[in-house]
Amino acid sequence: MLNWIDRLPLSVLLIVALTLGLSPFFPEPHLWEKLKMLAVGELVRPLDIFDLLLHGVPWILLILKLGRLAGMRRA
């Protein structure tokens, strides 16, 4: 099911997570801002939810890729 993640280069996922996942960098990363809003229950606007998904998906894909690589090394 997740074989397509195996075909994604780790370097590309890392670059996308560090750029799109953290941009804009100042005054604070957008993902961090949205996670704080989620924690206090202020993430209610559709645009904010879209922003969380947009900036969070690269990190989720990177974590999945690293997990699959770690699983392959154990096997």
Phi and psi restraints in degrees (range 20) as a CNS / XPLOR table:
assign (resid 1 and name C) (resid 2 and name N)
       (resid 2 and name CA) (resid 2 and name C) 1.0 -100.2 20.0 2
assign (resid 2 and name N) (resid 2 and name CA)
       (resid 2 and name C) (resid 3 and name N) 1.0 23.6 20.0 2
assign (resid 2 and name C) (resid 3 and name N)
       (resid 3 and name CA) (resid 3 and name C) 1.0 -62.5 20.0 2
assign (resid 3 and name N) (resid 3 and name CA)
       (resid 3 and name C) (resid 4 and name N) 1.0 -26.7 20.0 2
assign (resid 3 and name C) (resid 4 and name N)
       (resid 4 and name CA) (resid 4 and name C) 1.0 -65.8 20.0 2
assign (resid 4 and name N) (resid 4 and name CA)
       (resid 4 and name C) (resid 5 and name N) 1.0 -28.3 20.0 2
assign (resid 4 and name C) (resid 5 and name N)
       (resid 5 and name CA) (resid 5 and name C) 1.0 -68.2 20.0 2
assign (resid 5 and name N) (resid 5 and name CA)
       (resid 5 and name C) (resid 6 and name N) 1.0 -33.6 20.0 2
assign (resid 5 and name C) (resid 6 and name N)
       (resid 6 and name CA) (resid 6 and name C) 1.0 -62.8 20.0 2
assign (resid 6 and name N) (resid 6 and name CA)
       (resid 6 and name C) (resid 7 and name N) 1.0 -29.6 20.0 2
assign (resid 6 and name C) (resid 7 and name N)
       (resid 7 and name CA) (resid 7 and name C) 1.0 -82.0 20.0 2
assign (resid 7 and name N) (resid 7 and name CA)
       (resid 7 and name C) (resid 8 and name N) 1.0 -15.8 20.0 2
assign (resid 7 and name C) (resid 8 and name N)
       (resid 8 and name CA) (resid 8 and name C) 1.0 -76.3 20.0 2
assign (resid 8 and name N) (resid 8 and name CA)
       (resid 8 and name C) (resid 9 and name N) 1.0 130.5 20.0 2
assign (resid 8 and name C) (resid 9 and name N)
       (resid 9 and name CA) (resid 9 and name C) 1.0 -67.3 20.0 2
assign (resid 9 and name N) (resid 9 and name CA)
       (resid 9 and name C) (resid 10 and name N) 1.0 135.9 20.0 2
assign (resid 9 and name C) (resid 10 and name N)
       (resid 10 and name CA) (resid 10 and name C) 1.0 -60.1 20.0 2
assign (resid 10 and name N) (resid 10 and name CA)
       (resid 10 and name C) (resid 11 and name N) 1.0 -39.0 20.0 2
assign (resid 10 and name C) (resid 11 and name N)
       (resid 11 and name CA) (resid 11 and name C) 1.0 -61.5 20.0 2
assign (resid 11 and name N) (resid 11 and name CA)
       (resid 11 and name C) (resid 12 and name N) 1.0 -39.7 20.0 2
assign (resid 11 and name C) (resid 12 and name N)
       (resid 12 and name CA) (resid 12 and name C) 1.0 -66.1 20.0 2
assign (resid 12 and name N) (resid 12 and name CA)
       (resid 12 and name C) (resid 13 and name N) 1.0 -45.0 20.0 2
assign (resid 12 and name C) (resid 13 and name N)
       (resid 13 and name CA) (resid 13 and name C) 1.0 -61.6 20.0 2
assign (resid 13 and name N) (resid 13 and name CA)
       (resid 13 and name C) (resid 14 and name N) 1.0 -39.3 20.0 2
assign (resid 13 and name C) (resid 14 and name N)
       (resid 14 and name CA) (resid 14 and name C) 1.0 -65.0 20.0 2
assign (resid 14 and name N) (resid 14 and name CA)
       (resid 14 and name C) (resid 15 and name N) 1.0 -44.1 20.0 2
assign (resid 14 and name C) (resid 15 and name N)
       (resid 15 and name CA) (resid 15 and name C) 1.0 -64.0 20.0 2
assign (resid 15 and name N) (resid 15 and name CA)
       (resid 15 and name C) (resid 16 and name N) 1.0 -44.2 20.0 2
assign (resid 15 and name C) (resid 16 and name N)
       (resid 16 and name CA) (resid 16 and name C) 1.0 -64.8 20.0 2
assign (resid 16 and name N) (resid 16 and name CA)
       (resid 16 and name C) (resid 17 and name N) 1.0 -41.4 20.0 2
assign (resid 16 and name C) (resid 17 and name N)
       (resid 17 and name CA) (resid 17 and name C) 1.0 -65.0 20.0 2
assign (resid 17 and name N) (resid 17 and name CA)
       (resid 17 and name C) (resid 18 and name N) 1.0 -39.8 20.0 2
assign (resid 17 and name C) (resid 18 and name N)
       (resid 18 and name CA) (resid 18 and name C) 1.0 -76.0 20.0 2
assign (resid 18 and name N) (resid 18 and name CA)
       (resid 18 and name C) (resid 19 and name N) 1.0 -27.3 20.0 2
assign (resid 18 and name C) (resid 19 and name N)
       (resid 19 and name CA) (resid 19 and name C) 1.0 -93.1 20.0 2
assign (resid 19 and name N) (resid 19 and name CA)
       (resid 19 and name C) (resid 20 and name N) 1.0 -69.2 20.0 2
assign (resid 19 and name C) (resid 20 and name N)
       (resid 20 and name CA) (resid 20 and name C) 1.0 -66.8 20.0 2
assign (resid 20 and name N) (resid 20 and name CA)
       (resid 20 and name C) (resid 21 and name N) 1.0 -36.7 20.0 2
assign (resid 20 and name C) (resid 21 and name N)
       (resid 21 and name CA) (resid 21 and name C) 1.0 -66.9 20.0 2
assign (resid 21 and name N) (resid 21 and name CA)
       (resid 21 and name C) (resid 22 and name N) 1.0 -27.5 20.0 2
assign (resid 21 and name C) (resid 22 and name N)
       (resid 22 and name CA) (resid 22 and name C) 1.0 -111.9 20.0 2
assign (resid 22 and name N) (resid 22 and name CA)
       (resid 22 and name C) (resid 23 and name N) 1.0 -10.5 20.0 2
assign (resid 22 and name C) (resid 23 and name N)
       (resid 23 and name CA) (resid 23 and name C) 1.0 -72.7 20.0 2
assign (resid 23 and name N) (resid 23 and name CA)
       (resid 23 and name C) (resid 24 and name N) 1.0 152.2 20.0 2
assign (resid 23 and name C) (resid 24 and name N)
       (resid 24 and name CA) (resid 24 and name C) 1.0 -71.3 20.0 2
assign (resid 24 and name N) (resid 24 and name CA)
       (resid 24 and name C) (resid 25 and name N) 1.0 147.7 20.0 2
assign (resid 24 and name C) (resid 25 and name N)
       (resid 25 and name CA) (resid 25 and name C) 1.0 -78.3 20.0 2
assign (resid 25 and name N) (resid 25 and name CA)
       (resid 25 and name C) (resid 26 and name N) 1.0 -27.8 20.0 2
assign (resid 25 and name C) (resid 26 and name N)
       (resid 26 and name CA) (resid 26 and name C) 1.0 -122.9 20.0 2
assign (resid 26 and name N) (resid 26 and name CA)
       (resid 26 and name C) (resid 27 and name N) 1.0 141.0 20.0 2
assign (resid 26 and name C) (resid 27 and name N)
       (resid 27 and name CA) (resid 27 and name C) 1.0 -77.7 20.0 2
assign (resid 27 and name N) (resid 27 and name CA)
       (resid 27 and name C) (resid 28 and name N) 1.0 -21.6 20.0 2
assign (resid 27 and name C) (resid 28 and name N)
       (resid 28 and name CA) (resid 28 and name C) 1.0 -153.7 20.0 2
assign (resid 28 and name N) (resid 28 and name CA)
       (resid 28 and name C) (resid 29 and name N) 1.0 153.5 20.0 2
assign (resid 28 and name C) (resid 29 and name N)
       (resid 29 and name CA) (resid 29 and name C) 1.0 -57.6 20.0 2
assign (resid 29 and name N) (resid 29 and name CA)
       (resid 29 and name C) (resid 30 and name N) 1.0 139.4 20.0 2
assign (resid 29 and name C) (resid 30 and name N)
       (resid 30 and name CA) (resid 30 and name C) 1.0 -60.2 20.0 2
assign (resid 30 and name N) (resid 30 and name CA)
       (resid 30 and name C) (resid 31 and name N) 1.0 -39.4 20.0 2
assign (resid 30 and name C) (resid 31 and name N)
       (resid 31 and name CA) (resid 31 and name C) 1.0 -62.1 20.0 2
assign (resid 31 and name N) (resid 31 and name CA)
       (resid 31 and name C) (resid 32 and name N) 1.0 -42.8 20.0 2
assign (resid 31 and name C) (resid 32 and name N)
       (resid 32 and name CA) (resid 32 and name C) 1.0 -62.5 20.0 2
assign (resid 32 and name N) (resid 32 and name CA)
       (resid 32 and name C) (resid 33 and name N) 1.0 -42.4 20.0 2
assign (resid 32 and name C) (resid 33 and name N)
       (resid 33 and name CA) (resid 33 and name C) 1.0 -60.7 20.0 2
assign (resid 33 and name N) (resid 33 and name CA)
       (resid 33 and name C) (resid 34 and name N) 1.0 -44.9 20.0 2
assign (resid 33 and name C) (resid 34 and name N)
       (resid 34 and name CA) (resid 34 and name C) 1.0 -69.0 20.0 2
assign (resid 34 and name N) (resid 34 and name CA)
       (resid 34 and name C) (resid 35 and name N) 1.0 -36.2 20.0 2
assign (resid 34 and name C) (resid 35 and name N)
       (resid 35 and name CA) (resid 35 and name C) 1.0 -65.3 20.0 2
assign (resid 35 and name N) (resid 35 and name CA)
       (resid 35 and name C) (resid 36 and name N) 1.0 -37.9 20.0 2
assign (resid 35 and name C) (resid 36 and name N)
       (resid 36 and name CA) (resid 36 and name C) 1.0 -65.2 20.0 2
assign (resid 36 and name N) (resid 36 and name CA)
       (resid 36 and name C) (resid 37 and name N) 1.0 -41.3 20.0 2
assign (resid 36 and name C) (resid 37 and name N)
       (resid 37 and name CA) (resid 37 and name C) 1.0 -62.4 20.0 2
assign (resid 37 and name N) (resid 37 and name CA)
       (resid 37 and name C) (resid 38 and name N) 1.0 -40.6 20.0 2
assign (resid 37 and name C) (resid 38 and name N)
       (resid 38 and name CA) (resid 38 and name C) 1.0 -63.1 20.0 2
assign (resid 38 and name N) (resid 38 and name CA)
       (resid 38 and name C) (resid 39 and name N) 1.0 -40.2 20.0 2
assign (resid 38 and name C) (resid 39 and name N)
       (resid 39 and name CA) (resid 39 and name C) 1.0 -65.0 20.0 2
assign (resid 39 and name N) (resid 39 and name CA)
       (resid 39 and name C) (resid 40 and name N) 1.0 -33.9 20.0 2
assign (resid 39 and name C) (resid 40 and name N)
       (resid 40 and name CA) (resid 40 and name C) 1.0 -98.9 20.0 2
assign (resid 40 and name N) (resid 40 and name CA)
       (resid 40 and name C) (resid 41 and name N) 1.0 3.8 20.0 2
assign (resid 40 and name C) (resid 41 and name N)
       (resid 41 and name CA) (resid 41 and name C) 1.0 82.1 20.0 2
assign (resid 41 and name N) (resid 41 and name CA)
       (resid 41 and name C) (resid 42 and name N) 1.0 20.0 20.0 2
assign (resid 41 and name C) (resid 42 and name N)
       (resid 42 and name CA) (resid 42 and name C) 1.0 -97.7 20.0 2
assign (resid 42 and name N) (resid 42 and name CA)
       (resid 42 and name C) (resid 43 and name N) 1.0 1.2 20.0 2
assign (resid 42 and name C) (resid 43 and name N)
       (resid 43 and name CA) (resid 43 and name C) 1.0 -86.7 20.0 2
assign (resid 43 and name N) (resid 43 and name CA)
       (resid 43 and name C) (resid 44 and name N) 1.0 82.4 20.0 2
assign (resid 43 and name C) (resid 44 and name N)
       (resid 44 and name CA) (resid 44 and name C) 1.0 -121.9 20.0 2
assign (resid 44 and name N) (resid 44 and name CA)
       (resid 44 and name C) (resid 45 and name N) 1.0 -25.8 20.0 2
assign (resid 44 and name C) (resid 45 and name N)
       (resid 45 and name CA) (resid 45 and name C) 1.0 -74.4 20.0 2
assign (resid 45 and name N) (resid 45 and name CA)
       (resid 45 and name C) (resid 46 and name N) 1.0 140.5 20.0 2
assign (resid 45 and name C) (resid 46 and name N)
       (resid 46 and name CA) (resid 46 and name C) 1.0 -56.5 20.0 2
assign (resid 46 and name N) (resid 46 and name CA)
       (resid 46 and name C) (resid 47 and name N) 1.0 -36.1 20.0 2
assign (resid 46 and name C) (resid 47 and name N)
       (resid 47 and name CA) (resid 47 and name C) 1.0 -64.8 20.0 2
assign (resid 47 and name N) (resid 47 and name CA)
       (resid 47 and name C) (resid 48 and name N) 1.0 -39.2 20.0 2
assign (resid 47 and name C) (resid 48 and name N)
       (resid 48 and name CA) (resid 48 and name C) 1.0 -66.9 20.0 2
assign (resid 48 and name N) (resid 48 and name CA)
       (resid 48 and name C) (resid 49 and name N) 1.0 -38.2 20.0 2
assign (resid 48 and name C) (resid 49 and name N)
       (resid 49 and name CA) (resid 49 and name C) 1.0 -66.9 20.0 2
assign (resid 49 and name N) (resid 49 and name CA)
       (resid 49 and name C) (resid 50 and name N) 1.0 -42.0 20.0 2
assign (resid 49 and name C) (resid 50 and name N)
       (resid 50 and name CA) (resid 50 and name C) 1.0 -60.5 20.0 2
assign (resid 50 and name N) (resid 50 and name CA)
       (resid 50 and name C) (resid 51 and name N) 1.0 -44.0 20.0 2
assign (resid 50 and name C) (resid 51 and name N)
       (resid 51 and name CA) (resid 51 and name C) 1.0 -59.6 20.0 2
assign (resid 51 and name N) (resid 51 and name CA)
       (resid 51 and name C) (resid 52 and name N) 1.0 -43.3 20.0 2
assign (resid 51 and name C) (resid 52 and name N)
       (resid 52 and name CA) (resid 52 and name C) 1.0 -59.7 20.0 2
assign (resid 52 and name N) (resid 52 and name CA)
       (resid 52 and name C) (resid 53 and name N) 1.0 -44.7 20.0 2
assign (resid 52 and name C) (resid 53 and name N)
       (resid 53 and name CA) (resid 53 and name C) 1.0 -66.4 20.0 2
assign (resid 53 and name N) (resid 53 and name CA)
       (resid 53 and name C) (resid 54 and name N) 1.0 -44.4 20.0 2
assign (resid 53 and name C) (resid 54 and name N)
       (resid 54 and name CA) (resid 54 and name C) 1.0 -60.3 20.0 2
assign (resid 54 and name N) (resid 54 and name CA)
       (resid 54 and name C) (resid 55 and name N) 1.0 -44.6 20.0 2
assign (resid 54 and name C) (resid 55 and name N)
       (resid 55 and name CA) (resid 55 and name C) 1.0 -85.6 20.0 2
assign (resid 55 and name N) (resid 55 and name CA)
       (resid 55 and name C) (resid 56 and name N) 1.0 -17.3 20.0 2
assign (resid 55 and name C) (resid 56 and name N)
       (resid 56 and name CA) (resid 56 and name C) 1.0 -92.0 20.0 2
assign (resid 56 and name N) (resid 56 and name CA)
       (resid 56 and name C) (resid 57 and name N) 1.0 -30.2 20.0 2
assign (resid 56 and name C) (resid 57 and name N)
       (resid 57 and name CA) (resid 57 and name C) 1.0 -58.9 20.0 2
assign (resid 57 and name N) (resid 57 and name CA)
       (resid 57 and name C) (resid 58 and name N) 1.0 -42.6 20.0 2
assign (resid 57 and name C) (resid 58 and name N)
       (resid 58 and name CA) (resid 58 and name C) 1.0 -58.6 20.0 2
assign (resid 58 and name N) (resid 58 and name CA)
       (resid 58 and name C) (resid 59 and name N) 1.0 -37.4 20.0 2
assign (resid 58 and name C) (resid 59 and name N)
       (resid 59 and name CA) (resid 59 and name C) 1.0 -69.4 20.0 2
assign (resid 59 and name N) (resid 59 and name CA)
       (resid 59 and name C) (resid 60 and name N) 1.0 -38.8 20.0 2
assign (resid 59 and name C) (resid 60 and name N)
       (resid 60 and name CA) (resid 60 and name C) 1.0 -63.9 20.0 2
assign (resid 60 and name N) (resid 60 and name CA)
       (resid 60 and name C) (resid 61 and name N) 1.0 -43.8 20.0 2
assign (resid 60 and name C) (resid 61 and name N)
       (resid 61 and name CA) (resid 61 and name C) 1.0 -63.4 20.0 2
assign (resid 61 and name N) (resid 61 and name CA)
       (resid 61 and name C) (resid 62 and name N) 1.0 -40.4 20.0 2
assign (resid 61 and name C) (resid 62 and name N)
       (resid 62 and name CA) (resid 62 and name C) 1.0 -63.7 20.0 2
assign (resid 62 and name N) (resid 62 and name CA)
       (resid 62 and name C) (resid 63 and name N) 1.0 -43.0 20.0 2
assign (resid 62 and name C) (resid 63 and name N)
       (resid 63 and name CA) (resid 63 and name C) 1.0 -64.5 20.0 2
assign (resid 63 and name N) (resid 63 and name CA)
       (resid 63 and name C) (resid 64 and name N) 1.0 -41.9 20.0 2
assign (resid 63 and name C) (resid 64 and name N)
       (resid 64 and name CA) (resid 64 and name C) 1.0 -61.4 20.0 2
assign (resid 64 and name N) (resid 64 and name CA)
       (resid 64 and name C) (resid 65 and name N) 1.0 -43.9 20.0 2
assign (resid 64 and name C) (resid 65 and name N)
       (resid 65 and name CA) (resid 65 and name C) 1.0 -62.3 20.0 2
assign (resid 65 and name N) (resid 65 and name CA)
       (resid 65 and name C) (resid 66 and name N) 1.0 -46.3 20.0 2
assign (resid 65 and name C) (resid 66 and name N)
       (resid 66 and name CA) (resid 66 and name C) 1.0 -64.3 20.0 2
assign (resid 66 and name N) (resid 66 and name CA)
       (resid 66 and name C) (resid 67 and name N) 1.0 -37.8 20.0 2
assign (resid 66 and name C) (resid 67 and name N)
       (resid 67 and name CA) (resid 67 and name C) 1.0 -65.1 20.0 2
assign (resid 67 and name N) (resid 67 and name CA)
       (resid 67 and name C) (resid 68 and name N) 1.0 -40.7 20.0 2
assign (resid 67 and name C) (resid 68 and name N)
       (resid 68 and name CA) (resid 68 and name C) 1.0 -68.9 20.0 2
assign (resid 68 and name N) (resid 68 and name CA)
       (resid 68 and name C) (resid 69 and name N) 1.0 -37.8 20.0 2
assign (resid 68 and name C) (resid 69 and name N)
       (resid 69 and name CA) (resid 69 and name C) 1.0 -64.2 20.0 2
assign (resid 69 and name N) (resid 69 and name CA)
       (resid 69 and name C) (resid 70 and name N) 1.0 -41.0 20.0 2
assign (resid 69 and name C) (resid 70 and name N)
       (resid 70 and name CA) (resid 70 and name C) 1.0 -65.8 20.0 2
assign (resid 70 and name N) (resid 70 and name CA)
       (resid 70 and name C) (resid 71 and name N) 1.0 -38.1 20.0 2
assign (resid 70 and name C) (resid 71 and name N)
       (resid 71 and name CA) (resid 71 and name C) 1.0 -65.7 20.0 2
assign (resid 71 and name N) (resid 71 and name CA)
       (resid 71 and name C) (resid 72 and name N) 1.0 -36.9 20.0 2
assign (resid 71 and name C) (resid 72 and name N)
       (resid 72 and name CA) (resid 72 and name C) 1.0 -68.4 20.0 2
assign (resid 72 and name N) (resid 72 and name CA)
       (resid 72 and name C) (resid 73 and name N) 1.0 -35.6 20.0 2
assign (resid 72 and name C) (resid 73 and name N)
       (resid 73 and name CA) (resid 73 and name C) 1.0 -70.5 20.0 2
assign (resid 73 and name N) (resid 73 and name CA)
       (resid 73 and name C) (resid 74 and name N) 1.0 -31.4 20.0 2
assign (resid 73 and name C) (resid 74 and name N)
       (resid 74 and name CA) (resid 74 and name C) 1.0 -74.5 20.0 2
assign (resid 74 and name N) (resid 74 and name CA)
       (resid 74 and name C) (resid 75 and name N) 1.0 -29.4 20.0 2
